Amino acid sequence: MLFFCIDDEKIAIDNLSHVMKKEGYEVTTTQSSVRALTLLEGGRFDVVLTDLKMEKVDGMPKRSDSLNFAT
């Protein structure tokens, strides 16, 4: 299962990534909301975990954009 974690706080990304990888999951991370949108366009992620309040683009637009990519 491939997880995509998006958060502008490095410590949150590092902790979440560490735990997920330890459990055997593949994890892609980014701290940039703009880069997240690019990665969502090209990637097929099983689960997307995102911070809801980020600079430039917050989690809600990313959520609806990711749903558009899935269809």
URGI-V921540 format. One record per residue. N is the residue number from 1. RES is the residue in three letters. SS is DSSP state (alpha for helix, beta for strand, coil for the rest). Layout:
n res ss
N RES SS
N RES SS
This chain:
n res ss
1 MET coil
2 LEU beta
3 PHE beta
4 PHE beta
5 CYS beta
6 ILE beta
7 ASP coil
8 ASP coil
9 GLU coil
10 LYS alpha
11 ILE alpha
12 ALA alpha
13 ILE alpha
14 ASP alpha
15 ASN alpha
16 LEU alpha
17 SER alpha
18 HIS alpha
19 VAL alpha
20 MET alpha
21 LYS alpha
22 LYS alpha
23 GLU coil
24 GLY coil
25 TYR coil
26 GLU beta
27 VAL beta
28 THR beta
29 THR beta
30 THR beta
31 GLN coil
32 SER coil
33 SER alpha
34 VAL alpha
35 ARG alpha
36 ALA alpha
37 LEU alpha
38 THR alpha
39 LEU alpha
40 LEU alpha
41 GLU alpha
42 GLY alpha
43 GLY coil
44 ARG coil
45 PHE coil
46 ASP coil
47 VAL beta
48 VAL beta
49 LEU beta
50 THR beta
51 ASP coil
52 LEU coil
53 LYS coil
54 MET coil
55 GLU coil
56 LYS coil
57 VAL coil
58 ASP coil
59 GLY alpha
60 MET alpha
61 PRO alpha
62 LYS alpha
63 ARG alpha
64 SER alpha
65 ASP alpha
66 SER alpha
67 LEU alpha
68 ASN alpha
69 PHE alpha
70 ALA alpha
71 THR coil
